[in-house]
Amino acid sequence: MLSMVEYVHQRILTYPSNLIGVDFTMGNGHDTAFLQEHCREVYAFDIQQVAIDNTKKRLKFVKPVHLICDGHEHMSLYLSSFDIGIFNLGYLPLGDHQVTTSLETTIPAIKEAIEKVQYVLFIVVYPGHDEGKKESLFIDEYVQHLDAHQYHVSSYRMLNKNCAPYVIEIEKKK
């Protein structure tokens, strides 16, 4: 079975490759590097300098990648729209687990990303820690009420594993 991130990457491969991609939670740069291979231009956000340093080591400098040391809730300072986006919520793997995405910044970031997305937005949710549980409750409730005439919303999750990570996919109807 695929990991949640592998599932997201497989889904992204079904979209055209000349698009603008955004990694809203850079972390160690796995999603940023994947988007760089598939998209013509990439924006990546993280509040931790260590995430930017780790990501730089992973990138092949063949296509433009904008590594932004700022919170994803400030995306409008850097872009007006995008085609494909990934939120991989939680904390930096092998980093300080006390530094996590937070509901306070996730709410405005996801709401704005949904408004700006042109093709698809993926949200990998980790409800296994306190802040992740809060994020999952908000996100699940919020996306259930998106206009069905504008968006297709689906979820990929393990039903028999308590508090396992899962993916929400929000595709904008054309």
Backbone as ProteinMPNN parsed JSONL, in Angstrom:
{"seq_chain_A": "MLSMVEYVHQRILTYPSNLIGVDFTMGNGHDTAFLQEHCREVYAFDIQQVAIDNTKKRLKFVKPVHLICDGHEHMSLYLSSFDIGIFNLGYLPLGDHQVTTSLETTIPAIKEAIEKVQYVLFIVVYPGHDEGKKESLFIDEYVQHLDAHQYHVSSYRMLNKNCAPYVIEIEKKK", "coords_chain_A": {"N_chain_A": [[0.84, -1.177, 0.0], [0.45, 2.251, -0.708], [2.163, 5.042, 0.802], [0.725, 7.984, 2.304], [1.844, 10.301, 1.194], [3.097, 9.26, -1.092], [0.816, 8.471, -2.463], [-0.33, 11.0, -2.992], [1.649, 12.039, -4.698], [1.441, 10.267, -6.872], [-1.146, 10.922, -7.74], [-0.735, 13.588, -8.537], [0.777, 13.213, -10.808], [-1.129, 12.732, -12.716], [-1.931, 15.097, -13.722], [-1.358, 17.91, -15.985], [2.082, 18.733, -16.882], [3.14, 21.281, -16.989], [2.622, 23.214, -15.091], [2.086, 25.527, -12.309], [3.339, 24.84, -9.176], [2.801, 24.485, -5.635], [4.314, 24.018, -2.558], [3.153, 24.015, 0.469], [4.136, 23.429, 2.942], [7.136, 23.004, 3.443], [9.13, 21.412, 4.841], [11.377, 18.728, 4.794], [11.764, 18.858, 2.114], [10.86, 16.935, 0.271], [8.333, 16.938, -1.096], [8.608, 19.384, -2.409], [10.81, 18.883, -4.119], [9.673, 16.853, -5.673], [7.578, 18.282, -6.905], [9.146, 20.081, -8.354], [10.188, 18.446, -10.332], [7.892, 17.907, -11.769], [6.457, 20.252, -12.31], [6.456, 23.508, -13.935], [7.28, 25.674, -12.482], [7.914, 26.361, -9.051], [6.744, 27.15, -5.805], [7.668, 27.237, -2.43], [6.98, 26.974, 1.003], [8.075, 27.544, 4.346], [8.474, 27.97, 7.863], [10.792, 27.511, 9.148], [14.262, 27.852, 9.035], [15.963, 25.665, 8.853], [14.461, 23.866, 7.387], [14.458, 25.018, 4.851], [17.206, 24.902, 4.297], [17.594, 22.096, 4.289], [15.949, 21.426, 2.13], [17.162, 22.743, -0.036], [19.409, 21.151, -0.45], [18.301, 18.957, -1.628], [17.268, 19.637, -4.082], [17.26, 19.8, -7.684], [18.625, 22.071, -9.747], [17.029, 22.896, -12.147], [14.608, 23.926, -12.904], [12.679, 26.823, -12.018], [12.549, 27.385, -8.536], [11.119, 28.731, -5.747], [12.124, 29.261, -2.648], [10.704, 29.967, 0.313], [10.986, 31.587, 3.292], [8.692, 31.81, 5.266], [5.403, 31.886, 6.683], [2.769, 29.746, 5.489], [0.34, 30.994, 5.498], [0.772, 33.473, 4.515], [0.781, 33.456, 1.777], [-0.309, 35.083, -0.256], [1.353, 37.246, -0.504], [3.261, 36.414, -2.221], [2.228, 35.03, -4.421], [-0.491, 35.005, -6.784], [-2.175, 33.112, -7.794], [-2.264, 29.541, -8.294], [-1.579, 26.233, -9.585], [-1.321, 23.495, -8.703], [-1.275, 22.267, -5.429], [0.233, 21.402, -2.255], [-0.333, 20.599, 1.06], [1.373, 19.349, 3.696], [0.76, 18.59, 6.579], [1.673, 19.007, 10.098], [4.696, 18.193, 11.764], [8.226, 18.876, 11.308], [9.871, 16.167, 10.017], [12.246, 14.362, 11.885], [12.874, 16.65, 13.172], [12.212, 19.289, 15.574], [9.572, 18.294, 17.391], [7.851, 19.865, 18.749], [7.428, 22.074, 17.283], [4.995, 22.669, 15.199], [2.616, 22.636, 12.469], [-0.127, 24.851, 12.864], [-3.499, 25.243, 13.944], [-4.288, 27.885, 13.981], [-2.835, 29.157, 11.917], [-3.206, 27.416, 9.837], [-5.944, 27.44, 9.159], [-6.516, 30.065, 7.839], [-4.694, 29.77, 5.731], [-5.456, 27.431, 4.294], [-8.053, 28.129, 3.523], [-7.514, 30.343, 1.857], [-5.854, 29.113, -0.054], [-7.643, 27.358, -1.282], [-9.263, 29.19, -2.595], [-7.407, 30.227, -4.437], [-6.435, 28.109, -5.974], [-6.1, 26.48, -9.128], [-6.264, 23.96, -10.286], [-5.809, 21.547, -8.476], [-5.737, 20.748, -4.986], [-3.96, 19.255, -2.4], [-4.191, 17.926, 0.835], [-2.4, 16.649, 3.376], [-3.129, 15.164, 6.297], [-2.428, 14.864, 9.742], [-3.675, 13.427, 12.316], [-2.693, 12.378, 14.684], [-1.397, 13.769, 16.725], [-1.777, 16.421, 19.158], [-2.228, 19.104, 18.039], [-2.556, 18.386, 15.386], [-4.886, 16.875, 15.521], [-6.775, 18.861, 16.103], [-6.529, 20.352, 13.735], [-7.408, 18.426, 11.879], [-10.115, 18.053, 12.581], [-11.217, 20.602, 12.035], [-10.58, 20.886, 9.247], [-11.85, 18.666, 8.003], [-14.557, 19.266, 8.537], [-14.797, 21.784, 7.289], [-14.193, 21.357, 4.508], [-16.235, 19.661, 3.732], [-18.313, 21.31, 3.255], [-17.778, 22.778, 1.023], [-18.681, 24.256, -2.085], [-20.332, 22.116, -4.172], [-20.684, 22.496, -6.85], [-18.475, 23.811, -7.638], [-16.222, 22.433, -6.713], [-14.672, 19.209, -6.468], [-14.438, 17.057, -3.815], [-12.494, 14.761, -2.132], [-11.379, 11.92, -0.164], [-8.63, 10.025, 1.014], [-7.957, 7.401, 3.001], [-6.962, 5.299, 5.784], [-9.154, 3.119, 7.079], [-9.132, 1.358, 9.173], [-7.189, 2.059, 10.994], [-6.579, 3.786, 13.787], [-6.327, 7.259, 14.18], [-4.585, 7.565, 12.005], [-2.577, 9.084, 9.409], [-4.093, 10.946, 6.684], [-5.375, 11.797, 3.408], [-6.772, 14.646, 1.894], [-8.298, 15.605, -1.022], [-8.847, 18.26, -3.134], [-10.371, 19.196, -5.864], [-10.627, 21.593, -8.342], [-13.438, 22.328, -10.249], [-13.669, 22.5, -13.763]], "CA_chain_A": [[0.0, 0.0, 0.0], [1.195, 3.5, -0.801], [2.058, 6.014, 1.892], [-0.144, 9.102, 1.915], [2.607, 11.198, 0.319], [3.231, 8.57, -2.381], [-0.49, 8.572, -3.103], [-0.443, 12.366, -3.511], [2.547, 12.166, -5.851], [0.821, 9.545, -7.994], [-2.281, 11.728, -8.222], [-0.208, 14.77, -9.224], [1.248, 12.792, -12.134], [-2.255, 12.674, -13.654], [-2.176, 16.469, -14.185], [-0.325, 18.395, -16.923], [3.376, 18.973, -16.232], [3.623, 22.645, -17.217], [1.83, 24.029, -14.176], [2.741, 26.122, -11.141], [3.095, 24.043, -7.982], [3.123, 25.098, -4.35], [4.473, 23.183, -1.379], [2.821, 24.935, 1.552], [4.813, 22.976, 4.153], [8.349, 22.492, 2.809], [9.738, 20.319, 5.604], [12.685, 18.306, 4.297], [11.855, 19.119, 0.684], [10.452, 15.83, -0.603], [7.256, 17.399, -1.985], [9.164, 20.454, -3.245], [11.611, 18.239, -5.168], [8.747, 16.178, -6.573], [6.922, 19.308, -7.715], [10.129, 20.633, -9.288], [10.286, 17.518, -11.462], [6.641, 17.828, -12.511], [5.891, 21.567, -12.618], [7.398, 24.439, -14.581], [7.741, 26.597, -11.46], [7.465, 25.903, -7.736], [6.876, 27.974, -4.611], [7.656, 26.381, -1.245], [6.939, 27.767, 2.229], [8.295, 26.979, 5.669], [8.884, 28.998, 8.824], [12.061, 27.096, 9.739], [15.41, 27.935, 8.134], [16.489, 24.315, 8.663], [13.683, 23.252, 6.304], [14.972, 25.575, 3.595], [18.544, 24.336, 4.102], [17.427, 20.687, 3.906], [15.343, 21.377, 0.801], [18.18, 23.157, -1.014], [20.28, 19.998, -0.704], [17.528, 17.947, -2.341], [16.779, 20.136, -5.372], [18.036, 19.872, -8.915], [18.302, 23.424, -10.188], [16.708, 22.929, -13.575], [13.405, 24.74, -13.048], [12.619, 27.781, -10.917], [11.956, 27.043, -7.247], [11.183, 29.858, -4.822], [12.088, 28.781, -1.271], [10.226, 31.136, 1.044], [11.0, 31.427, 4.75], [7.518, 32.537, 5.737], [4.267, 31.002, 6.902], [1.89, 29.538, 4.333], [-0.791, 31.911, 5.571], [1.173, 34.711, 3.822], [0.994, 33.12, 0.36], [-0.726, 36.144, -1.189], [2.482, 38.149, -0.698], [4.185, 35.806, -3.168], [1.561, 34.52, -5.619], [-1.916, 35.342, -6.871], [-2.872, 31.85, -8.065], [-1.377, 28.403, -8.551], [-2.305, 25.125, -10.208], [-1.281, 22.298, -7.857], [-0.709, 22.581, -4.121], [0.32, 20.346, -1.246], [-0.11, 20.849, 2.481], [1.739, 18.141, 4.412], [0.696, 19.197, 7.903], [2.362, 18.318, 11.191], [5.992, 18.724, 12.167], [9.372, 18.524, 10.481], [10.434, 14.868, 10.381], [13.576, 14.42, 12.494], [13.057, 17.98, 13.749], [11.577, 19.56, 16.856], [8.154, 17.937, 17.292], [7.06, 20.908, 19.397], [7.151, 23.064, 16.242], [4.062, 22.025, 14.282], [1.622, 23.514, 11.878], [-1.119, 25.144, 13.899], [-4.83, 25.578, 13.454], [-4.333, 29.343, 13.835], [-2.327, 29.543, 10.59], [-3.724, 26.481, 8.836], [-7.276, 27.874, 8.714], [-6.487, 31.052, 6.759], [-3.913, 29.284, 4.592], [-6.259, 26.505, 3.498], [-9.149, 28.89, 2.904], [-6.963, 31.133, 0.752], [-5.377, 28.191, -1.087], [-8.82, 26.873, -2.019], [-9.673, 30.284, -3.492], [-6.386, 30.507, -5.443], [-6.06, 26.925, -6.751], [-6.705, 26.371, -10.452], [-6.488, 22.548, -10.609], [-6.022, 20.618, -7.366], [-5.056, 20.97, -3.717], [-3.874, 18.066, -1.556], [-3.891, 18.204, 2.236], [-2.079, 15.448, 4.146], [-3.505, 15.505, 7.669], [-1.871, 13.952, 10.74], [-4.457, 13.63, 13.543], [-2.122, 11.619, 15.793], [-0.876, 14.635, 17.79], [-2.832, 17.342, 19.614], [-2.535, 20.156, 17.066], [-3.05, 17.7, 14.201], [-6.286, 16.502, 15.765], [-7.557, 20.093, 15.924], [-6.538, 20.654, 12.306], [-8.231, 17.451, 11.162], [-11.529, 18.33, 12.851], [-11.595, 21.788, 11.264], [-10.482, 20.662, 7.798], [-12.927, 17.752, 7.594], [-15.825, 20.001, 8.568], [-14.773, 22.877, 6.324], [-14.226, 20.914, 3.098], [-17.531, 19.03, 3.468], [-19.277, 22.346, 2.904], [-17.397, 23.498, -0.196], [-19.706, 24.209, -3.125], [-20.174, 20.941, -5.045], [-20.672, 22.945, -8.245], [-17.149, 24.371, -7.897], [-15.127, 21.562, -6.275], [-14.803, 17.801, -6.102], [-13.657, 16.835, -2.6], [-12.426, 13.34, -1.796], [-10.449, 11.586, 0.903], [-7.952, 8.733, 0.953], [-7.575, 7.142, 4.387], [-7.013, 3.945, 6.331], [-10.318, 3.089, 7.96], [-8.934, 0.471, 10.314], [-6.075, 2.517, 11.822], [-6.98, 4.95, 14.564], [-5.456, 8.44, 14.12], [-3.61, 7.468, 10.921], [-2.615, 10.198, 8.457], [-4.962, 10.77, 5.533], [-5.283, 12.828, 2.372], [-7.953, 15.282, 1.335], [-8.038, 16.117, -2.362], [-9.845, 19.251, -3.533], [-10.177, 19.492, -7.285], [-11.492, 22.656, -8.836], [-14.13, 21.964, -11.488], [-13.371, 23.378, -14.904]], "C_chain_A": [[0.885, 1.24, 0.0], [1.092, 4.307, 0.489], [1.163, 7.149, 1.397], [0.572, 10.041, 0.947], [2.816, 10.553, -1.056], [1.922, 8.623, -3.164], [-0.665, 9.951, -3.736], [0.432, 12.521, -4.756], [1.986, 11.438, -7.068], [-0.34, 10.338, -8.588], [-1.792, 12.949, -9.007], [0.254, 14.411, -10.63], [0.125, 12.707, -13.16], [-2.605, 14.055, -14.218], [-1.083, 16.896, -15.153], [0.948, 18.796, -16.178], [3.895, 20.4, -16.389], [2.952, 23.647, -16.273], [2.693, 24.656, -13.074], [2.34, 25.32, -9.911], [3.491, 24.788, -6.725], [3.197, 24.008, -3.277], [4.285, 24.112, -0.186], [3.52, 24.6, 2.861], [6.091, 22.252, 3.734], [8.995, 21.32, 3.549], [11.13, 19.986, 5.118], [12.781, 18.345, 2.78], [11.423, 18.007, -0.249], [9.358, 16.264, -1.587], [7.76, 18.502, -2.918], [9.952, 19.855, -4.403], [10.712, 17.515, -6.165], [8.058, 17.19, -7.484], [7.886, 19.909, -8.731], [10.271, 19.735, -10.523], [9.044, 17.562, -12.347], [6.112, 19.178, -12.982], [6.931, 22.464, -13.289], [7.979, 25.442, -13.602], [7.136, 26.17, -10.131], [7.717, 26.993, -6.69], [6.804, 27.029, -3.423], [7.819, 27.243, -0.001], [7.341, 26.933, 3.44], [8.773, 28.094, 6.582], [10.243, 28.69, 9.434], [13.184, 27.15, 8.702], [15.991, 26.549, 7.858], [15.741, 23.589, 7.535], [14.186, 23.749, 4.947], [16.349, 24.988, 3.294], [18.459, 22.878, 3.655], [16.883, 20.555, 2.491], [16.347, 21.745, -0.271], [19.077, 21.988, -1.409], [19.605, 18.968, -1.603], [17.197, 18.355, -3.78], [17.797, 20.01, -6.485], [17.669, 21.207, -9.537], [18.109, 23.491, -11.697], [15.479, 23.791, -13.864], [13.319, 25.675, -11.85], [11.889, 27.244, -9.688], [12.188, 28.23, -6.319], [11.023, 29.31, -3.407], [11.839, 29.98, -0.37], [10.193, 30.832, 2.539], [9.906, 32.319, 5.332], [6.397, 31.523, 5.912], [3.374, 30.911, 5.679], [0.687, 30.467, 4.338], [-0.489, 33.25, 4.894], [1.36, 34.498, 2.321], [0.675, 34.264, -0.581], [0.358, 37.201, -1.375], [3.393, 37.674, -1.829], [3.525, 35.315, -4.458], [0.08, 34.853, -5.594], [-2.778, 34.124, -7.195], [-1.814, 30.776, -8.278], [-2.233, 27.271, -9.092], [-2.436, 23.903, -9.301], [-0.647, 22.683, -6.527], [-0.74, 21.401, -3.182], [0.522, 20.976, 0.125], [0.222, 19.492, 3.091], [1.881, 18.578, 5.867], [1.479, 18.4, 8.942], [3.663, 19.001, 11.542], [7.076, 18.222, 11.23], [9.903, 17.165, 10.911], [11.893, 15.021, 10.83], [13.89, 15.797, 13.075], [12.401, 18.074, 15.112], [10.072, 19.316, 16.732], [7.253, 18.915, 18.035], [6.697, 22.014, 18.402], [6.293, 22.367, 15.186], [3.268, 23.085, 13.528], [0.545, 23.724, 12.938], [-2.44, 25.543, 13.258], [-4.933, 27.078, 13.164], [-3.846, 29.811, 12.461], [-2.861, 28.637, 9.483], [-5.078, 26.934, 8.295], [-7.185, 28.922, 7.613], [-5.727, 30.567, 5.529], [-4.743, 28.365, 3.703], [-7.414, 27.239, 2.817], [-8.644, 29.685, 1.702], [-6.481, 30.239, -0.387], [-6.544, 27.657, -1.92], [-9.312, 27.938, -2.988], [-8.709, 30.459, -4.664], [-6.082, 29.324, -6.37], [-6.812, 26.887, -8.083], [-7.004, 24.918, -10.849], [-6.82, 21.733, -9.356], [-5.169, 21.002, -6.161], [-5.116, 19.682, -2.91], [-3.502, 18.495, -0.142], [-3.638, 16.863, 2.919], [-2.209, 15.838, 5.611], [-2.984, 14.42, 8.616], [-2.591, 14.15, 12.078], [-3.878, 12.947, 14.776], [-1.452, 12.447, 16.875], [-1.909, 15.729, 18.051], [-3.204, 18.392, 18.572], [-3.078, 19.54, 15.781], [-4.498, 17.27, 14.33], [-7.196, 17.712, 15.573], [-7.658, 20.45, 14.44], [-7.47, 19.714, 11.555], [-9.72, 17.716, 11.372], [-12.01, 19.541, 12.049], [-11.648, 21.481, 9.771], [-11.616, 19.769, 7.313], [-14.266, 18.484, 7.523], [-15.874, 21.054, 7.456], [-14.944, 22.374, 4.883], [-15.534, 20.208, 2.748], [-18.554, 20.038, 2.966], [-18.848, 23.194, 1.712], [-18.464, 23.271, -1.261], [-19.43, 23.057, -4.102], [-20.215, 21.308, -6.527], [-19.306, 23.501, -8.638], [-16.016, 23.391, -7.631], [-15.589, 20.109, -6.151], [-13.913, 17.618, -4.875], [-13.692, 15.34, -2.284], [-11.375, 13.134, -0.717], [-9.888, 10.194, 0.674], [-7.435, 8.459, 2.36], [-7.665, 5.663, 4.728], [-8.156, 3.914, 7.342], [-10.117, 2.236, 9.206], [-7.711, 0.833, 11.16], [-6.47, 3.829, 12.487], [-5.919, 6.052, 14.478], [-4.369, 8.357, 13.048], [-3.691, 8.706, 10.03], [-3.571, 9.888, 7.307], [-4.839, 11.962, 4.602], [-6.67, 13.349, 2.031], [-7.541, 15.888, 0.003], [-9.198, 17.042, -2.751], [-9.541, 19.66, -4.968], [-11.159, 20.549, -7.724], [-12.12, 22.197, -10.15], [-13.817, 22.992, -12.568], [-14.628, 23.698, -15.673]], "O_chain_A": [[1.939, 1.264, 0.634], [0.075, 4.266, 1.181], [0.884, 7.252, 0.202], [-0.031, 10.521, -0.013], [2.721, 11.235, -2.076], [1.926, 8.799, -4.383], [-1.099, 10.059, -4.883], [-0.012, 13.081, -5.759], [2.057, 11.955, -8.183], [-0.488, 10.408, -9.808], [-2.378, 13.301, -10.03], [0.133, 15.224, -11.547], [0.395, 12.618, -14.358], [-3.469, 14.172, -15.086], [0.003, 16.317, -15.151], [0.905, 19.151, -15.0], [5.008, 20.691, -15.95], [2.746, 24.804, -16.639], [3.876, 24.345, -12.939], [1.154, 25.14, -9.635], [4.4, 25.618, -6.741], [2.283, 23.2, -3.114], [5.169, 24.909, 0.128], [3.499, 25.402, 3.795], [6.119, 21.023, 3.677], [9.369, 20.331, 2.92], [11.983, 20.87, 5.035], [13.784, 17.907, 2.215], [11.605, 18.125, -1.461], [9.453, 15.982, -2.781], [7.379, 18.546, -4.088], [9.782, 20.274, -5.548], [10.962, 17.558, -7.37], [7.965, 16.981, -8.694], [7.486, 20.216, -9.854], [10.454, 20.232, -11.635], [9.128, 17.286, -13.544], [5.38, 19.234, -13.97], [8.132, 22.205, -13.216], [9.045, 26.004, -13.848], [6.007, 25.683, -10.074], [8.753, 27.658, -6.693], [5.976, 26.119, -3.403], [8.677, 28.125, 0.052], [6.988, 25.759, 3.542], [9.403, 29.049, 6.129], [10.795, 29.515, 10.162], [13.072, 26.565, 7.624], [16.46, 26.285, 6.751], [16.335, 22.788, 6.813], [14.318, 22.965, 4.006], [16.626, 24.618, 2.153], [19.176, 22.469, 2.741], [17.304, 19.676, 1.739], [16.377, 21.109, -1.325], [19.458, 21.857, -2.572], [20.286, 18.19, -2.271], [16.879, 17.499, -4.606], [19.007, 20.097, -6.274], [16.496, 21.445, -9.826], [18.92, 24.067, -12.421], [15.34, 24.324, -14.965], [13.832, 25.354, -10.778], [10.776, 26.724, -9.778], [13.322, 28.674, -6.135], [9.921, 28.936, -3.006], [12.659, 30.895, -0.296], [9.473, 29.943, 2.992], [10.162, 33.421, 5.817], [6.446, 30.429, 5.351], [3.236, 31.873, 4.924], [0.08, 30.703, 3.293], [-1.388, 34.072, 4.719], [2.036, 35.292, 1.667], [1.331, 34.405, -1.613], [0.286, 37.983, -2.323], [4.205, 38.446, -2.338], [4.195, 35.194, -5.483], [-0.528, 34.97, -4.53], [-3.973, 34.109, -6.902], [-0.627, 31.068, -8.423], [-3.462, 27.339, -9.061], [-3.523, 23.346, -9.148], [0.391, 23.344, -6.495], [-1.597, 20.522, -3.277], [1.431, 21.782, 0.326], [-0.589, 18.57, 3.003], [2.977, 18.895, 6.329], [1.892, 17.267, 8.695], [3.737, 20.228, 11.611], [6.879, 17.277, 10.467], [10.343, 17.012, 12.051], [12.668, 15.742, 10.202], [15.035, 16.079, 13.429], [12.075, 17.06, 15.729], [9.379, 20.061, 16.038], [6.029, 18.811, 17.962], [5.775, 22.795, 18.642], [6.794, 21.579, 14.384], [3.25, 24.259, 13.896], [0.337, 22.872, 13.801], [-2.475, 26.11, 12.166], [-5.592, 27.485, 12.208], [-4.392, 30.763, 11.904], [-2.955, 29.05, 8.327], [-5.33, 26.822, 7.096], [-7.729, 28.699, 6.531], [-6.082, 30.919, 4.404], [-4.73, 28.511, 2.48], [-7.71, 26.982, 1.65], [-9.281, 29.695, 0.648], [-6.676, 30.568, -1.557], [-6.427, 27.525, -3.138], [-9.737, 27.612, -4.097], [-9.135, 30.802, -5.767], [-5.524, 29.523, -7.449], [-7.996, 27.217, -8.155], [-7.898, 24.673, -11.659], [-7.952, 21.283, -9.182], [-4.053, 21.504, -6.291], [-6.182, 19.087, -2.752], [-2.61, 19.321, 0.055], [-4.545, 16.037, 3.032], [-1.502, 16.717, 6.103], [-3.084, 13.226, 8.333], [-2.154, 14.963, 12.892], [-4.524, 12.941, 15.824], [-0.978, 11.884, 17.861], [-2.816, 15.933, 17.244], [-4.383, 18.549, 18.254], [-3.968, 20.112, 15.152], [-5.25, 17.299, 13.356], [-8.257, 17.606, 14.958], [-8.729, 20.805, 13.949], [-8.235, 20.149, 10.694], [-10.502, 17.612, 10.427], [-13.086, 19.505, 11.453], [-12.64, 21.78, 9.106], [-12.272, 20.083, 6.32], [-15.014, 18.332, 6.558], [-16.886, 21.189, 6.769], [-15.756, 22.913, 4.131], [-15.907, 20.161, 1.576], [-19.541, 19.67, 2.33], [-19.475, 24.211, 1.416], [-19.075, 22.204, -1.318], [-18.401, 23.045, -4.777], [-19.818, 20.504, -7.37], [-19.008, 23.648, -9.823], [-14.957, 23.494, -8.25], [-16.729, 19.825, -5.782], [-12.741, 17.995, -4.906], [-14.759, 14.734, -2.182], [-10.595, 14.03, -0.397], [-10.586, 9.298, 0.199], [-6.579, 9.187, 2.863], [-8.346, 4.887, 4.057], [-8.113, 4.617, 8.351], [-10.852, 2.378, 10.183], [-7.244, 0.016, 11.954], [-6.667, 4.846, 11.822], [-4.734, 5.787, 14.685], [-3.335, 9.014, 13.171], [-4.756, 9.312, 9.908], [-3.828, 8.726, 6.994], [-4.275, 12.997, 4.958], [-7.621, 12.579, 1.899], [-6.543, 16.604, -0.078], [-10.366, 16.655, -2.701], [-8.577, 20.376, -5.238], [-12.365, 20.428, -7.511], [-11.422, 21.736, -11.052], [-13.717, 24.19, -12.304], [-14.577, 24.423, -16.667]]}, "name": "protein", "num_of_chains": 1, "seq": "MLSMVEYVHQRILTYPSNLIGVDFTMGNGHDTAFLQEHCREVYAFDIQQVAIDNTKKRLKFVKPVHLICDGHEHMSLYLSSFDIGIFNLGYLPLGDHQVTTSLETTIPAIKEAIEKVQYVLFIVVYPGHDEGKKESLFIDEYVQHLDAHQYHVSSYRMLNKNCAPYVIEIEKKK"}
